[in-house]
Amino acid sequence: MKVNGAMKQNRRRFLKVAGTTTAALALGGLPFAARAASAATEKLKIGVVGSGRIGGTLGGVWVKAGHEVMFSSRNIVHDKALAAKLGPNARAGTPREAAAFGEVLLIAVPYRALPEVGKDLGNLIKGKVVIDPNNPIPSRDGEIATWAREKGAGLASTELLPGARIVRAFNAIGYARMGAAHEQQGERMGMPIASDDAKAVAVASRLIREIGYEPVLIGGLAMGKYLMPGTPLAGERTPEQIRKIAATLK
Ligand SMILES: NC(=O)c1ccc[n+]([C@@H]2O[C@H](COP(=O)([O-])OP(=O)(O)OC[C@H]3O[C@@H](n4cnc5c(N)ncnc54)[C@H](OP(=O)(O)O)[C@@H]3O)[C@@H](O)[C@H]2O)c1
């Protein structure tokens, strides 16, 4: 009974968000979102926290697309070398500097690091769009991953990164493949995403297209639990295939 009530509430909330996305973009009601979605040539400032395989790869493609990207981790030497290799649109800083720099953030760390990252960044992430590719893997991340899987990865990330406008994306395709997708010709594969926030969806959608995928919103953050390796949505699929599978998960 309680679960059914919560599910109905989540669905109502998602439908409201999905409706808001379209309406707000049409009416210009969300200036930043509308700007990010429509002015495809306007460059963004992106803060990357965790500049490993995912952060380094996706951030590198965004640098090539002309955005300004600050890379960060606990290893500034690595991040400076990465930025130097990528050219003048790339720079390196601490995670707090990257969070302050970015109007949109990609936080890409092992899931077990999220509690520490959330505490370290504190108010700097409040109200910011945060792209969440992070997967709770019990064998790698320990107890926190078991907790996050029970709660659902999207809702767990929200709790660990309070105040951020979270959108789950880039969760279940290998980093090397995602790094090459923008160079491929032909039909684009889909990128399933989940969020409760219209602005996060709009900003992430643009950045996903630049990586080489067509974003497919499958629902609110409660659906984020399906955006992980080992679920029916994992791997590369066409947007239509993603929509069909997602419909069976609701
Ligand atoms: N690899 C993939 O193909 C793939 C695909 C989809 C999703 N994912 C998910 O994406 C996330 C990142 O994966 P990855 O493969 O990119 O991992 P990775 O290569 O190990 O990179 C992790 C990055 O996070 C940094 N980091 C770790 N703890 C940190 C902390 N407390 N504060 C700041 N930075 C910290 C690491 O640098 P330092 O340790 O030097 O700080 C490193 O730069 C994971 O949750 C993973 O499940 C990965």
The ligand as an SDF file (V2000), in Angstrom:
LIG
                    3D

 48 52  0  0  0  0  0  0  0  0999 V2000
   34.8520    2.6500  -16.6340 N   0  0  0  0  0  0  0  0  0  0  0  0
   33.6830    2.5880  -17.3190 C   0  0  0  0  0  0  0  0  0  0  0  0
   33.6590    2.1680  -18.4960 O   0  0  0  0  0  0  0  0  0  0  0  0
   32.3980    3.0500  -16.6540 C   0  0  0  0  0  0  0  0  0  0  0  0
   31.2330    3.0840  -17.4400 C   0  0  0  0  0  0  0  0  0  0  0  0
   30.0550    3.5920  -16.8860 C   0  0  0  0  0  0  0  0  0  0  0  0
   30.0380    4.0400  -15.5640 C   0  0  0  0  0  0  0  0  0  0  0  0
   31.1790    3.9640  -14.8000 N   0  0  0  0  0  0  0  0  0  0  0  0
   31.1270    4.4590  -13.4080 C   0  0  0  0  0  0  0  0  0  0  0  0
   31.7640    5.7350  -13.3840 O   0  0  0  0  0  0  0  0  0  0  0  0
   32.4490    5.9280  -12.1360 C   0  0  0  0  0  0  0  0  0  0  0  0
   33.9150    6.2400  -12.4290 C   0  0  0  0  0  0  0  0  0  0  0  0
   34.4730    5.1010  -13.0720 O   0  0  0  0  0  0  0  0  0  0  0  0
   35.9140    5.1540  -13.7550 P   0  0  0  0  0  0  0  0  0  0  0  0
   36.0440    3.8900  -14.5140 O   0  0  0  0  0  0  0  0  0  0  0  0
   36.1240    6.4630  -14.4330 O   0  0  0  0  0  0  0  0  0  0  0  0
   36.8610    5.0770  -12.4580 O   0  0  0  0  0  0  0  0  0  0  0  0
   38.4100    5.4270  -12.3930 P   0  0  0  0  0  0  0  0  0  0  0  0
   39.0470    5.3050  -13.7190 O   0  0  0  0  0  0  0  0  0  0  0  0
   38.9450    4.6220  -11.2510 O   0  0  0  0  0  0  0  0  0  0  0  0
   38.4220    6.9670  -11.9790 O   0  0  0  0  0  0  0  0  0  0  0  0
   37.9320    7.4080  -10.7470 C   0  0  0  0  0  0  0  0  0  0  0  0
   38.4050    8.8370  -10.5240 C   0  0  0  0  0  0  0  0  0  0  0  0
   37.8810    9.2940   -9.2840 O   0  0  0  0  0  0  0  0  0  0  0  0
   38.9670    9.8820   -8.5230 C   0  0  0  0  0  0  0  0  0  0  0  0
   38.6060    9.7980   -7.1200 N   0  0  0  0  0  0  0  0  0  0  0  0
   38.5140    8.6930   -6.3430 C   0  0  0  0  0  0  0  0  0  0  0  0
   38.1570    9.0390   -5.1010 N   0  0  0  0  0  0  0  0  0  0  0  0
   38.0180   10.3930   -5.0970 C   0  0  0  0  0  0  0  0  0  0  0  0
   37.6700   11.3410   -4.0930 C   0  0  0  0  0  0  0  0  0  0  0  0
   37.3700   10.9730   -2.8440 N   0  0  0  0  0  0  0  0  0  0  0  0
   37.6250   12.6510   -4.4330 N   0  0  0  0  0  0  0  0  0  0  0  0
   37.9110   13.0450   -5.6960 C   0  0  0  0  0  0  0  0  0  0  0  0
   38.2570   12.1850   -6.6890 N   0  0  0  0  0  0  0  0  0  0  0  0
   38.3080   10.8780   -6.3720 C   0  0  0  0  0  0  0  0  0  0  0  0
   40.1760    9.0630   -8.9500 C   0  0  0  0  0  0  0  0  0  0  0  0
   41.4050    9.7250   -8.7200 O   0  0  0  0  0  0  0  0  0  0  0  0
   42.1760    9.6620   -7.3220 P   0  0  0  0  0  0  0  0  0  0  0  0
   41.9620    8.2700   -6.7570 O   0  0  0  0  0  0  0  0  0  0  0  0
   43.5860    9.9730   -7.6980 O   0  0  0  0  0  0  0  0  0  0  0  0
   41.5540   10.7390   -6.4830 O   0  0  0  0  0  0  0  0  0  0  0  0
   39.9280    8.9720  -10.4400 C   0  0  0  0  0  0  0  0  0  0  0  0
   40.3080   10.1850  -11.0890 O   0  0  0  0  0  0  0  0  0  0  0  0
   32.2790    4.6250  -11.3520 C   0  0  0  0  0  0  0  0  0  0  0  0
   31.2780    4.8110  -10.3750 O   0  0  0  0  0  0  0  0  0  0  0  0
   31.8650    3.6000  -12.3980 C   0  0  0  0  0  0  0  0  0  0  0  0
   31.0280    2.5840  -11.8750 O   0  0  0  0  0  0  0  0  0  0  0  0
   32.3540    3.4970  -15.3300 C   0  0  0  0  0  0  0  0  0  0  0  0
  1  2  1  0
  2  3  2  0
  2  4  1  0
  4  5  1  0
  4 48  2  0
  5  6  2  0
  6  7  1  0
  7  8  2  0
  8  9  1  0
  8 48  1  0
  9 10  1  0
  9 46  1  0
 10 11  1  0
 11 12  1  0
 11 44  1  0
 12 13  1  0
 13 14  1  0
 14 15  2  0
 14 16  1  0
 14 17  1  0
 17 18  1  0
 18 19  2  0
 18 20  1  0
 18 21  1  0
 21 22  1  0
 22 23  1  0
 23 24  1  0
 23 42  1  0
 24 25  1  0
 25 26  1  0
 25 36  1  0
 26 27  1  0
 26 35  1  0
 27 28  2  0
 28 29  1  0
 29 30  1  0
 29 35  2  0
 30 31  1  0
 30 32  2  0
 32 33  1  0
 33 34  2  0
 34 35  1  0
 36 37  1  0
 36 42  1  0
 37 38  1  0
 38 39  2  0
 38 40  1  0
 38 41  1  0
 42 43  1  0
 44 45  1  0
 44 46  1  0
 46 47  1  0
M  CHG  2   8   1  16  -1
M  END
$$$$
